[in-house]
Amino acid sequence: MFIDVSNLKKSYPSGVVITEVLKGIGMKLEKREIGVILGPSGSGKSTLMNIIGGIDRCDSGRVIVDGIEVNDLNDDRLIDYRREHVGFVFQFYNLVPDLTVGENIEVVSNISKSPLNTDEVLTAVEMRDKKYRFPRELSGGEQQRVSIARAIVKNPKLLLCDEPTGALDYDTSRSILRLLQQVNQKYGTTILMITHNAAIAAMANRVFKLRSGEIVEETVNQTIVPAERIEW
Ligand SMILES: Nc1ncnc2c1ncn2[C@@H]1O[C@H](COP(=O)(O)OP(=O)(O)OP(=O)(O)O)[C@@H](O)[C@H]1O
């Protein structure tokens, strides 16, 4: 099992009370699968993803990613884990405005152990011809393509996407989802994606529905729908 989460709990203090945001989550995802997390706002989706990605820590429970017991890592090892194994894509692209597209990717590849070639990933996301542009010269969809290139250049085992199409229009969203499916197939990257859009679940192997910090439904799709055929 590539991702194996069990009995994961996390609370945050809010004022004088402590709110339990994750109430004993269990979930599994196989290597090379795409998993989608659905759930209403505030249900704990980002918290769960951030703990799997080593951005945040759980209070109790276990998170094992490709044999690495993430919850046991000290701070230095957690940084190494994030740097070597996990790519992140967020709703907002977080590109460095003063660097070109190519440079935005190279800042990551320069600190990676076994990076892919910058031109290769730019070609994979169909942005090779925009290598010398600055982020402000790109559309939202193009910026998201660059942020996906930046996430995959380190050749991560795991790509975590938090509402990757949240700021994009319909057609652009579908092209980004198609790109994520291509990355999954081309590089064998396991992908876990948060979305509000239930239609997107059709492109996933497994779908986890989260409500108030609990997984209330898990679906295994027998047929995976290509992103370009998904409509909403
Ligand atoms: N650092 C934090 N400190 C305190 N409370 C937090 C913190 N991070 C998240 N929370 C709370 O935890 C709950 C779950 O937040 P989370 O961001 O995981 O939900 P979500 O399902 O991803 O929501 P959305 O779809 O709106 O992004 C929310 O009530 C939020 O206010």
The ligand as a MOL file (V3000), in Angstrom:
LIG
                    3D

  0  0  0     0  0            999 V3000
M  V30 BEGIN CTAB
M  V30 COUNTS 31 33 0 0 0
M  V30 BEGIN ATOM
M  V30 1 N -3.9830 26.1840 11.7000 0
M  V30 2 C -5.2420 26.0950 12.1350 0
M  V30 3 N -5.5980 26.5960 13.3350 0
M  V30 4 C -6.8610 26.4800 13.7990 0
M  V30 5 N -7.8730 25.9060 13.1130 0
M  V30 6 C -7.5860 25.4180 11.9110 0
M  V30 7 C -6.2620 25.4800 11.3500 0
M  V30 8 N -6.2900 24.8850 10.1320 0
M  V30 9 C -7.5660 24.4870 9.9320 0
M  V30 10 N -8.3370 24.8050 10.9920 0
M  V30 11 C -9.7800 24.4970 11.1450 0
M  V30 12 O -9.9570 23.1200 10.8440 0
M  V30 13 C -11.1690 22.9220 10.1290 0
M  V30 14 C -10.8650 22.1430 8.8600 0
M  V30 15 O -10.0880 22.9620 7.9860 0
M  V30 16 P -9.5880 22.4500 6.5780 0
M  V30 17 O -8.8820 23.5750 5.9230 0
M  V30 18 O -8.8620 21.1730 6.7420 0
M  V30 19 O -10.9870 22.1670 5.8530 0
M  V30 20 P -11.2830 21.9370 4.3120 0
M  V30 21 O -12.2390 20.7820 4.2490 0
M  V30 22 O -10.0220 21.8160 3.5420 0
M  V30 23 O -12.0400 23.2870 3.9420 0
M  V30 24 P -12.0960 24.1310 2.5640 0
M  V30 25 O -12.8260 23.2690 1.5900 0
M  V30 26 O -12.8870 25.3400 2.9500 0
M  V30 27 O -10.6860 24.4340 2.1840 0
M  V30 28 C -11.7630 24.2850 9.9030 0
M  V30 29 O -12.7900 24.4970 10.8410 0
M  V30 30 C -10.6140 25.2250 10.1300 0
M  V30 31 O -11.0690 26.4550 10.6330 0
M  V30 END ATOM
M  V30 BEGIN BOND
M  V30 1 1 1 2
M  V30 2 1 2 3
M  V30 3 2 2 7
M  V30 4 2 3 4
M  V30 5 1 4 5
M  V30 6 2 5 6
M  V30 7 1 6 7
M  V30 8 1 6 10
M  V30 9 1 7 8
M  V30 10 2 8 9
M  V30 11 1 9 10
M  V30 12 1 10 11
M  V30 13 1 11 12
M  V30 14 1 11 30
M  V30 15 1 12 13
M  V30 16 1 13 14
M  V30 17 1 13 28
M  V30 18 1 14 15
M  V30 19 1 15 16
M  V30 20 2 16 17
M  V30 21 1 16 18
M  V30 22 1 16 19
M  V30 23 1 19 20
M  V30 24 2 20 21
M  V30 25 1 20 22
M  V30 26 1 20 23
M  V30 27 1 23 24
M  V30 28 2 24 25
M  V30 29 1 24 26
M  V30 30 1 24 27
M  V30 31 1 28 29
M  V30 32 1 28 30
M  V30 33 1 30 31
M  V30 END BOND
M  V30 END CTAB
M  END
